[in-house]
Amino acid sequence: MNPVSQAEATSAPILEPSPPRFSTLIRWARRVWHLLMGALLVQTLPGALVVLGWTQKLVRRSVLHAWWRRRPSSHESLGFERFCAEDSATADLVRSPNWILGRRVEGPVGLRAIPRRLLGGLASNLFSGVMAAVGMFLLVGPGELLWSVSWYAGWQNSFNKGYENAIFGPSVFVFGLLLFSLGMLVLPLAVTRLAVTGRFRTVLQWRRLWRWGARRWAASTALALMITAAGGVALVAKTLPGFFPQMAESRILKLEKAGEPVPAELRESASPSREQALEVLRRYHFRWALVLFPVFVGVRILAGRLYAGTILEGVRSGAIGEEDLEESEWQALRRLDLITPRPVVERPRWRRAAAWLGTRSGRFTARTLTFGVWILLGVMILVSEFLRYSGGGGGAPGRGWWNQPMIQVPWMNWTPGHLREKEPSEP
């Protein structure tokens, strides 16, 4: 073998071991932090409102990122962080939202800015969460309140034997179910647009949201199925603790028939004290929150992607104009040069077949299917309340009627109110 010349040796690159990179480790550590923080916060109503507001910010960032990914080739060099930093309206989206800390302030920080820096994120998340919760309740709350009235009327009829009024409760429930399903047809787009614009009035633009949603009914139906499936999992998590004593008794009977000793912990779980029941439910709900919290966030991000695609397609086709959008939405699209209409191109045969959903008959079919999916979710909620009523302490109405954690406020702790209330003899 010929020896290597000095010139070749000089020109050959010198491979040095690259320094350790901790970006992946830091990214995963941040995800674990968000998961644990979210699972802890959803155990209480105020914390769940904070989680809802934090998710709203994350959805807004996701929508802008979806638009940024569709930017033309002339803007390929524009990074997402730079795109957000170039405008004061999007400067807070350079990084993912914080749970507690506020936005970092450049330069010297005064005394007034210290509380905003330390607790600004928490206050902003809470404000966004309350605004989103009120907006969603305006859409589906009337139907949910009718569910509570139907439940109360049904039990009153059963206790007082008012059989001549037996039709009142079921009729009110069916009417509430129809109102709930109609509200759900626009709720995913409405709450997403509220996250993007920050304007509460956008939630009340029902006709506009209905018209936009009609443009992508296939994706809307798929999203409805995902939300219903996630809601079904949450309903299972809410209902299961009501059967814990029966499950423990069944295991005890099996062990006794087999002549095996019964552990003391198993006997206690069959008839637990108040403190034991609270401890079991605390662990149970936290474990379920570790599963349901990321599912809730994932479904909301999917709704954001649907909204981003709907707006972009409508703007490029001319169906959505500047007067239909808020200033922040139009400016973001203009900065990315996404408002230029695209020429009509010949589509493949399978896409032309799928475009049938854009016809009048296709839209009617898809709307009917989506409406049926929301009807199914309402029936699942009714069955869950029959199996395990979520009434609060002191006779408070069951929040299983007026709040669905995978749709509205992600309050994922279903501990009964009578367990939270202290006995008169307790301090």
C-alpha positions in Angstrom: 0.0 0.0 0.0 1.4 3.4 -1.0 2.1 5.8 1.8 -0.1 8.8 2.1 1.6 12.0 0.9 2.1 14.9 3.3 -0.3 17.1 1.2 -3.1 14.5 1.4 -2.5 14.1 5.1 -2.7 17.9 5.6 -5.9 18.2 3.6 -7.6 15.3 5.3 -10.2 16.4 7.9 -9.4 15.7 11.5 -12.4 14.0 13.2 -12.7 15.1 16.8 -15.3 13.7 19.2 -18.3 16.0 19.2 -19.2 17.6 22.5 -22.1 16.0 24.4 -25.4 17.4 23.4 -28.0 17.8 26.1 -30.8 19.3 23.9 -32.7 16.0 23.7 -32.3 15.3 27.4 -33.5 18.8 28.2 -36.5 18.4 25.8 -37.6 15.2 27.4 -37.1 16.6 30.9 -39.3 19.5 29.9 -42.0 17.2 28.6 -41.9 15.2 31.9 -42.2 18.4 33.8 -45.2 19.5 31.8 -46.8 16.1 32.2 -46.4 16.1 36.0 -47.5 19.7 36.4 -50.5 19.2 34.3 -51.6 16.0 36.1 -51.3 17.8 39.4 -53.2 20.9 38.4 -56.2 19.1 36.9 -57.0 17.7 40.3 -58.7 21.0 41.3 -61.0 23.4 39.5 -58.6 26.5 39.7 -55.7 24.3 38.5 -57.8 22.9 35.7 -58.6 26.5 34.6 -54.8 27.2 34.5 -54.3 24.0 32.4 -57.0 25.1 30.0 -55.4 28.5 29.6 -51.9 27.0 29.1 -53.4 24.7 26.5 -55.0 27.6 24.7 -51.5 29.2 24.3 -50.1 26.0 23.1 -52.9 25.6 20.5 -52.2 29.2 19.3 -48.5 28.4 18.8 -49.5 25.2 17.0 -51.7 27.0 14.6 -49.0 29.6 13.8 -46.5 26.8 13.4 -48.9 25.0 10.9 -49.1 28.2 8.9 -45.4 28.7 9.0 -44.8 25.2 7.7 -46.9 26.0 4.6 -44.9 29.1 3.8 -43.7 29.5 0.1 -40.2 28.7 -1.0 -39.3 32.4 -0.9 -39.6 32.3 2.9 -37.7 29.0 3.4 -35.0 30.8 5.3 -37.4 32.3 7.8 -37.3 30.2 11.0 -40.3 29.9 13.3 -38.7 31.5 16.2 -37.6 34.5 14.1 -41.1 34.7 12.6 -42.6 35.0 16.0 -40.0 37.4 17.3 -40.4 39.9 14.4 -43.9 40.9 15.6 -44.8 42.0 19.1 -48.2 40.3 18.8 -46.4 36.9 18.5 -43.2 37.5 20.4 -44.5 35.5 23.4 -44.8 32.4 21.2 -41.0 32.1 20.5 -40.9 29.5 23.3 -43.6 27.1 24.6 -45.8 28.6 27.3 -44.8 28.6 30.9 -46.9 27.4 33.8 -46.0 30.1 36.3 -43.2 32.4 35.1 -44.1 35.3 32.9 -42.5 36.6 29.7 -38.8 37.4 29.9 -38.1 41.1 29.8 -35.0 42.4 28.1 -32.9 45.0 29.8 -33.1 46.2 33.4 -36.1 45.0 35.3 -37.9 47.3 37.7 -39.7 46.4 40.9 -43.1 46.5 39.1 -41.9 44.0 36.6 -40.8 41.4 39.2 -44.3 40.1 40.1 -45.1 39.9 36.4 -42.0 37.9 35.7 -42.5 35.6 38.7 -46.3 35.0 38.4 -47.2 36.5 35.0 -47.6 33.1 33.3 -49.9 31.8 36.0 -52.1 34.8 35.9 -52.3 34.8 32.1 -53.1 31.1 32.0 -55.9 31.5 34.5 -57.4 34.5 32.6 -57.2 32.6 29.3 -58.7 29.5 30.9 -61.7 31.4 32.5 -62.4 33.1 29.2 -62.3 29.8 27.3 -64.5 28.1 29.9 -67.1 30.8 29.6 -67.0 30.7 25.9 -67.5 27.0 25.7 -70.3 27.0 28.2 -72.2 29.5 26.1 -72.1 27.0 23.2 -72.9 23.8 25.1 -74.0 25.0 28.5 -77.7 25.4 27.7 -78.0 21.8 26.7 -76.1 20.6 29.7 -78.3 22.6 32.1 -81.3 21.0 30.6 -79.7 17.6 31.3 -79.6 18.6 35.0 -83.2 19.7 34.9 -84.2 16.4 33.3 -82.3 14.4 35.9 -83.9 16.4 38.8 -87.4 16.0 37.2 -86.9 12.3 36.7 -86.0 11.6 40.3 -88.9 13.9 41.5 -91.3 12.0 39.4 -90.0 8.7 40.7 -90.3 9.7 44.4 -93.6 11.5 44.1 -95.2 8.9 41.7 -96.3 11.6 39.3 -96.7 9.3 36.4 -98.8 11.7 34.4 -95.7 14.0 34.2 -93.3 11.1 33.3 -92.7 12.4 29.8 -91.4 15.8 31.1 -87.9 14.5 32.1 -87.1 12.5 29.0 -88.4 15.3 26.7 -86.2 17.9 28.4 -83.2 15.6 28.1 -83.7 15.0 24.4 -84.1 18.7 23.8 -80.9 19.4 25.8 -79.1 16.6 23.8 -80.0 18.4 20.6 -78.8 21.7 21.8 -75.5 20.2 23.1 -74.9 18.4 19.8 -75.6 21.6 17.8 -73.1 23.5 20.0 -70.5 20.8 19.5 -70.7 21.2 15.8 -68.9 24.6 16.1 -67.2 24.3 19.5 -63.8 22.9 18.3 -63.3 25.7 15.8 -64.7 28.3 18.2 -62.4 27.6 21.1 -59.4 27.3 18.7 -60.2 30.7 17.2 -60.5 32.2 20.6 -57.0 30.8 21.4 -55.6 32.3 18.2 -57.2 35.7 18.4 -57.8 36.2 22.1 -61.0 38.0 21.2 -64.1 36.7 23.1 -66.5 37.9 20.4 -65.1 35.3 18.0 -66.9 32.6 20.0 -70.2 34.1 19.3 -69.8 34.2 15.5 -71.7 30.9 15.1 -72.8 31.4 11.5 -69.3 32.1 10.3 -67.8 29.2 12.2 -70.6 26.9 10.8 -69.8 28.0 7.3 -66.0 27.4 7.8 -66.6 24.1 9.3 -68.7 23.0 6.3 -65.6 23.3 4.1 -63.8 20.3 5.8 -66.5 18.1 7.2 -64.6 14.9 6.7 -61.8 16.2 9.0 -64.5 17.5 11.4 -66.1 14.1 11.6 -62.8 12.4 12.3 -62.1 15.0 15.1 -65.5 14.4 16.6 -64.8 10.7 16.7 -61.5 11.3 18.5 -63.0 13.7 21.0 -65.9 11.2 21.7 -63.4 8.3 22.1 -61.3 10.5 24.6 -64.5 11.5 26.4 -65.5 7.8 26.6 -62.2 7.0 28.3 -62.7 9.8 30.8 -66.2 8.6 31.6 -64.8 5.1 32.2 -62.2 6.6 34.6 -65.0 8.6 36.4 -67.3 5.6 36.7 -64.9 2.8 37.8 -64.4 3.9 41.5 -68.1 3.4 42.1 -67.5 -0.4 41.7 -64.4 -0.7 43.8 -66.2 -2.1 46.9 -68.0 -4.7 44.8 -64.8 -5.7 43.0 -63.1 -6.1 46.4 -66.0 -8.2 47.7 -65.8 -10.4 44.6 -62.1 -11.0 45.1 -62.7 -11.8 48.8 -65.4 -14.4 47.9 -63.0 -16.1 45.4 -60.2 -16.3 47.9 -62.5 -17.7 50.6 -63.9 -20.3 48.3 -60.4 -21.3 47.4 -59.4 -21.5 51.1 -56.7 -18.9 50.7 -56.1 -16.1 53.2 -57.6 -12.7 52.6 -55.2 -9.8 52.9 -56.2 -7.1 55.4 -55.8 -4.4 52.7 -58.4 -6.2 50.6 -60.9 -6.3 53.4 -60.4 -2.6 54.1 -61.0 -1.8 50.4 -64.3 -3.5 50.6 -65.5 -1.2 53.3 -63.0 1.7 53.6 -63.1 4.5 56.0 -63.4 8.1 54.7 -59.6 8.7 55.0 -58.8 5.5 53.2 -61.3 6.2 50.4 -59.8 9.7 49.9 -56.3 8.3 49.7 -57.2 5.6 47.2 -59.1 8.1 45.0 -56.2 10.6 45.2 -53.8 8.1 43.8 -56.3 6.8 41.3 -57.2 10.2 39.8 -53.6 11.2 39.6 -52.7 8.1 37.6 -55.6 8.6 35.3 -54.6 12.3 34.9 -51.2 11.2 33.6 -53.0 9.5 30.8 -55.9 11.9 30.2 -54.0 15.2 30.3 -51.7 14.5 27.3 -54.8 13.1 25.4 -56.7 16.4 26.2 -53.8 18.4 24.9 -53.3 16.2 21.8 -57.0 16.5 20.8 -56.9 20.3 21.2 -53.7 20.5 19.0 -55.5 18.4 16.4 -58.4 20.8 16.5 -55.8 23.6 16.0 -54.4 21.9 12.9 -57.9 21.5 11.5 -58.5 25.2 12.1 -55.2 26.2 10.5 -55.9 24.1 7.3 -59.5 25.4 7.1 -58.5 29.1 7.3 -55.6 28.6 4.9 -57.7 26.8 2.3 -60.5 29.4 2.5 -58.1 32.3 2.2 -56.3 30.9 -0.8 -59.6 29.9 -2.6 -61.1 33.4 -1.9 -63.9 32.0 0.3 -62.5 33.7 3.4 -61.6 37.4 3.0 -59.8 39.9 5.2 -63.1 41.1 6.6 -63.8 37.6 7.9 -60.6 37.3 10.0 -59.3 39.2 12.9 -56.3 41.5 12.4 -53.9 39.1 14.1 -54.9 36.2 11.9 -54.6 38.2 8.7 -51.3 39.8 9.6 -49.8 36.4 10.4 -50.9 35.0 7.0 -49.7 38.2 5.2 -46.2 38.0 6.8 -45.9 34.4 5.6 -47.2 35.4 2.1 -50.0 32.9 2.4 -52.9 35.2 1.2 -51.9 34.9 -2.5 -54.6 32.8 -4.3 -53.3 29.5 -5.7 -54.0 28.4 -9.3 -56.5 25.6 -9.7 -54.6 22.4 -10.6 -55.9 19.0 -11.8 -56.3 16.7 -8.8 -55.8 12.9 -8.8 -58.9 10.7 -9.2 -58.9 9.7 -5.5 -58.9 13.3 -4.4 -61.7 14.1 -6.8 -63.7 11.3 -5.3 -62.9 12.6 -1.8 -64.0 16.1 -2.9 -67.6 14.7 -3.0 -67.7 15.7 0.7 -67.5 19.3 -0.5 -70.8 19.0 -2.4 -74.1 19.7 -0.9 -75.0 16.0 -0.5 -71.6 15.3 0.9 -71.8 18.1 3.4 -75.3 17.0 4.5 -74.1 13.4 5.0 -71.0 14.5 6.9 -73.0 16.9 9.1 -75.5 14.2 9.9 -72.7 11.8 10.8 -70.9 14.3 13.0 -74.2 15.3 14.7 -74.8 11.6 15.4 -71.3 11.3 17.0 -72.1 14.1 19.4 -75.5 12.5 20.1 -73.6 9.3 21.0 -71.4 11.3 23.4 -74.4 12.7 25.2 -75.9 9.2 25.6 -72.6 8.0 27.0 -72.7 10.9 29.6 -76.2 9.9 30.6 -75.2 6.2 31.1 -72.2 7.3 33.2 -74.3 9.5 35.4 -76.7 6.6 36.0 -73.9 4.3 36.9 -72.1 6.8 39.2 -73.7 10.1 39.9 -71.2 12.9 40.2 -73.2 15.1 42.6 -71.3 17.5 44.8 -71.5 17.8 48.5 -74.5 19.4 50.2 -76.9 18.6 47.4 -74.9 20.4 44.7 -75.8 19.4 41.1 -73.5 16.8 39.5 -70.8 18.4 37.5 -70.8 15.4 35.2 -73.7 17.2 33.5 -72.3 20.7 33.1 -68.6 20.0 32.5 -67.0 17.4 30.2 -63.3 17.3 31.1 -62.1 16.3 27.6 -64.1 19.1 26.0 -64.4 21.9 28.5 -62.5 22.5 31.7 -60.1 19.5 32.2 -61.0 18.9 35.8 -60.1 15.2 36.2 -60.8 14.5 39.8 -64.2 13.0 40.4 -64.0 12.5 44.2 -67.6 12.7 45.6 -68.5 15.8 47.5 -69.6 13.9 50.6 -66.1 12.5 51.0 -64.5 16.0 50.9 -66.9 17.3 53.5 -65.7 16.9 57.1 -67.8 15.2 59.7 -69.2 17.4 62.5 -66.9 15.7 64.9 -63.8 16.4 62.9 -61.7 19.6 63.4 
